[in-house]
Structure formats: C-alpha cells, structure tokens
Amino acid sequence: MPQLFLDDKQADPMHAELVRKVAYDARISHDLYKHCVYPHLGDKLFFIGFVRPCFGAIPPLAEMQARWYALLCSNKLTLPDKETMIEQSKTYVKYIEWQLTPYRTNRIVNLTDFVIYSDDLARTIGCRPHLVKMFFSDPSLWLKCMCGPIMNAQYRLVGPHSKSDQARQIIKEVRWLKHLNLMSLFLLFVHAIIWFCGLKSHQP
C-alpha cells in the first residue's frame, strides 16, 4: 500500500500529484464506489465514514464499511475492475438522485438512504439475511426485522463475522410500538402489491 503525504514539501512529485487528484475527485463521495473506493486506486485507498444517511446515524454505516474493508484486506473478497466500479457508481448516483432529488444530493454530496445502502453493503459482504426463508422458519424474527427498529444486528445473523444467537436475542428483545409497527406492516403489504404489479416508479 503506497504511503501518501499531504505535505507537498515531504512528498515526491508523483505522490503529491496523486494526492491532489484524489482529494479533488473524492470530494464528492457519491462518485466513489459505494462511498468507499476511488476506482483508479482500487483497494489501495479506502474511505470509511464518508457517508451521511438522510435518516439514521453514520456509525452503523461505517461499521458495515469497516467489515467490508476487513474482508478485502484478508483477501476473502475482491473488488470489481475499474470500469465496472465506475459504471456502477454512475447507476447508483442516478438512483439516489431519483429517490432523494438532485437538489439534495448536489447540496449534500455524501447523502444516501440508510436501508438501501446498508442492504447493498450487506449483499456485498454476504451477511444480508434471507428474509423469505426467515418468514417461514422464524415469523416473529421476520416481523421484528421488517417492522421493528432498524439496527445492524440483523446483519449479524448470517455471513462473515456473524453472531446469530446474540443477534437474534437483541432483535427479539428490543422494544417496539405495536400500533406503529402494525401500520408499517400494512405499508409493507401495500408496497409489495405495487412492486408485484410492476410499477417502475416503485422499483429501485
């Protein structure tokens, strides 16, 4: 991994120019691959915490980013090629602009959706729970995951770094508001019908 010095007096010309280019290009974290990877450098440089959810907190997202980076460092996962990362980043920007409006994403250049981004990283890591299987095997856990408070414990049920027993206990014991979550279940049902009917405006 190359050492990059921010002080131009200490850096050789090649590294100094690279630092300036990365600093300029990465100022908009939407353009990084999953808000973390500068495609031209791959896994040689990784940003953690350069993401801001429109609701929720930064630390849970930074935790998911750190888990991904740990798997990259241990060679258990690899990055796509540069062209694929650039193309997927462009697709992500189009989607996030459609969801949050260009006004917001241009003004807050690291803005994202907490659930969509967490699920995307979970798929990459391999720790996203199989919700259809969970519905039949453990309905009460499924209900808490779908309609209860959003928490990273559900990404510890399966996959790398999983602690399934502890995660299941945390999810099932967390407090929830019955009437509010029944409303969430109803809205989930409505969304499922809309998705099944194929309305493109409701499909990511």
Secondary structure, 3 states (H helix, E strand, C coil): CCCCCCCCCCCCHHHHHHHHHHHHHCCCHHHCECCCECCCCHHHCECCCCCEECCCCHHHHHHHHHHHHHHHHCCCCCCCCHHHHHHHHHHHHHHHHHHHCHHHHHHCCCEECHHHHHHHHHHHHCCCCCHHHHHHHCHHHHHHHHHCCCCHHHHHCCCCCCCHHHHHHHHHHCCCCHHHHHHHHHHHHHHHHHHHHCCHHHCC
